[in-house]
């Protein structure tokens, strides 16, 4: 019951986004769904999680523990992070085997190398496997609407201000259309080189959202100025006016 999404930025960084809604049988509350694992020598790791809170938390804790243990043992995480993370995910899937049948776990994993000019790598999970994605991916109950809008509006190369606006728009429409999505959004811009991050917490995202017109207002205002109907269609407008 959530929406997480990642978009490739113009500079080949990653914009990682997540809504904040958590709910159970008793209440609905806001929580953070983006995890950042700092302090690793070779790279920064960020994860956004979709699924139950307990399974997402378990997976992130195990991944963090395994990455640090591997780094302390001298392993190069830039070359070996996939095997380390997949082995961690196997444990989560074994411990929560029955729960995951009903509430699947979906993670978006960003590996940001600490090397100038090296773009972050984006993965999604398929059970305990990591699958590399290039430009965009989403998980959660809002995935259908997010995929629909991203397919039509997102293109690699958008300036970051427009990309942030688009992501905010997609999350707003998902909140209005999909169950369990909402209570604010968090976003983080992960720049190439793995040392620079731009965190936008929910209040900042709400400021962006306040300036975005609704779909109906945007479409009708644009059509009034730029619509090019065939000549025969114009008579229906005249008919409507004559019968008013």
HELIX and SHEET records of a PDB file:
HELIX    1   1 UNK A   53  UNK A   72  1                                  20    
HELIX    2   2 UNK A   77  UNK A   95  1                                  19    
HELIX    3   3 UNK A   97  UNK A  102  1                                   6    
HELIX    4   4 UNK A  143  UNK A  153  1                                  11    
HELIX    5   5 UNK A  160  UNK A  177  1                                  18    
HELIX    6   6 UNK A  202  UNK A  210  1                                   9    
HELIX    7   7 UNK A  215  UNK A  226  1                                  12    
HELIX    8   8 UNK A  231  UNK A  243  1                                  13    
SHEET    1   A 5 UNK A 136  UNK A 140  0                                        
SHEET    2   A 5 UNK A   3  UNK A   8 -1                                        
SHEET    3   A 5 UNK A  14  UNK A  19 -1                                        
SHEET    4   A 5 UNK A 185  UNK A 190 -1                                        
SHEET    5   A 5 UNK A 197  UNK A 200 -1                                        
SHEET    1   B 2 UNK A  21  UNK A  23  0                                        
SHEET    2   B 2 UNK A  28  UNK A  30 -1                                        
SHEET    1   C 5 UNK A  34  UNK A  37  0                                        
SHEET    2   C 5 UNK A  43  UNK A  50 -1                                        
SHEET    3   C 5 UNK A 106  UNK A 113 -1                                        
SHEET    4   C 5 UNK A 121  UNK A 126 -1                                        
SHEET    5   C 5 UNK A 129  UNK A 133 -1                                        
END                                                                             
